[in-house]
Amino acid sequence: MASPKSIGAIELSSIGVGYRVEDAMLKAAAVQILVARTICSGKYFIIIAGSVSDVQSAIRAGLADAGEAIIDHLLIPNVDPQVFAALGQSVVLAEGQAGALGVVETFSGVAIVSAADAAAKAARVTLFRIHVAMALGGKGFCLMTGTVADVTAAVAAASADAKSRGLLVSQIVIPGPSAELFADYL
């Protein structure tokens, strides 16, 4: 599979329906599953990647099969490449790379994926973590670093995206964070 250009996600209120929807999505198109699992409060969450047309087809099939179990969904045709690494929690910050810290928190996993993409596209920041719904009561958060100006702009863009969905919990910019806050990523 070529490098994915698109990302899609569906959050469902039923675990059983989640497995059925995941199967329908995989049968509908050549997509890669990035996340497919149960999440807090008995929900099921699926994130896929692939070409724009494949992700569109898979999301369409998943939504058609989900019925009333749909909580939220998204399709980002040209996702920022940083989103993939941050979702996989594979970003390691180089010594001295940590600058201001930005944190955006949302009420859903779908909302944080969309917000993180908005942040990465708005300013020159490094997304280094997107945490989706596990052990968070179904919430999501993303972490980013860069200059104070860039982090402020990125957090504003991410927050606007989450607010437009009615799902923003918090938006934080810490201009001079302690080194210990970044200890797990350096």
N, C-alpha and C positions, 0 to 999 in steps of 0.2 A: 504494500500500500504506500502510495506517495505521501509526503508530508501533509497532514491534514490542514485544511484551510478553514474549516467550519466546525462549530461545536453546537451541540443541542443538549437539552436537559428536560427531564420530566420528573416532577415530584408528585407522588401518589399517596392517597390516604389508606391504601390497602396493600399489604405485603403480597397476598396471593395475586391480586390484579397486577402488582408490580412485576412479578415473574412472568406473567402472561404477556404484559406489554413489552418487556425486555425481549422475549422470544419473537414477538411480532416485529419489533424493530430490527432485530438481527436477520430475520427472514426477508425483510423488505428491501434491504440495501447492504452494500459492502461498507459497513461502519465498524469502528473500533470502540469497544466499551472501555471508557476511562474509569468510571465508577458505576457500580450496580450493587446496591446493598440496602439492607434495612437501616433505618435511621431512627433517632429518638422519637418517642411518642407513637411508635407503631406505624411509621410511614416507610415508603420505599422510594429510593432515589436513583435515577439513571442519568449518566452523562456519557454522550457519544461524541466521536470525532470522525471526520472524513471529508470527502469532497462536498461542496455546497449542495449539489443535487442529491447525493446519497444521504446526507444528514436531513435534508428537507423530506425526502421519501420516508426515511425511518421515523422521523418525528410525526409526520402525517399518519403513518400506520399505527404508531404508538397511541396517538391521541384518539384515533378511530376505535381502538380496542379498549381504551381506558374507561369509557363511560363517565359516571359521576365520581370516579375516584381521583380525578385530576385536581391537584391543589394549585400547581403552577407549572409553567413550561417556558422554554425559550429556544430560539435559534439565532445564532450569531454567524452570519455568512463569512465574514472575514475577521476572525478572532485574532487578537494580538497573540503572537507566539509565546509570550511570557506566561500566558494563562495555563498552557499545558504543563510547563515545568513547575509552576507554583501549585497547581492542583496535585501533581505527583509528589509534592514536597521534596523535590530533588535539587532545590536551589541552595547553593552554598555561597555565602558572601565572602569575598576576599578580605583579608586584613585591611582595614582602612576604608572599605567600601560602605560601611554603615554610616549613614548620616542622620537626618531627621527621620523619625518613625511615624508612619501613618497607619491608622487602624480604622477600618470600617466594619461595622457589625450590622447584620440584617436578621430579620425574623425567619428567613428561609434559605435553603441551599441554592435554589435557582437564582434568587435575588443577588447573592454574593458573587456568583459566577458572572452575571451581567455587570455588576458594579465593578468588579476587578478588571474586566475588559475595558470599561469606560475609563478607569483610572490609568491603565497602561497606555491608552490612546491619547489621553489629555496632557500628559507631561512626561518628562524624562525621569521616570522612577524605575526602580527594580522591584517587581513583585516577587516576594520570596516565600509567601505562604498564602494559600487559599484553603481554609479549613471548612469543610462542608458537613454540618449537621451531626456529626458523631460526638456523643457525650456533651452536647450543647443544648439539649432540649429542642432540637430541630433548627437551631440558628446556624448562621454562617459568619465567618469573618475573614478578612484578608489583611495582610501586613505588607507594607512597602517601605522603601527607603530611597533617599535622594537628598537634594538640597531642600532647605526649608520652603523655598518658593515652589519648587516642583512638587513636593509632597503635599503642600497646601492646595495647589491646583488639582492634583490627582484625587485627593480626598474629597474636594468639592465636587468634582465630576462624578465620582463613585457615589457620593451621598445623594446627588441630584437624581442619579439613575435609580437608586433604591427608594428614594422618596416618591418618584413617579409611580412606583409599584405599591406605595403605602407600606413599605417593609423596612425602613431604616430604624435601627436601634440606637446606634451611636456613631460618631465621627470624631476621631481624635488625631491631633498632630502634636508630637512631642519634639520640639526643635533640637534639644540637646540631650538625648536619652543616655542613660548610663550604659556602659559597655556590657554589663550583665544582662540587659534586656536582649542582646543579640547573641549571647553565649552559645545557644543551640545552633546558630546558623553560621558561625565563623569557623 
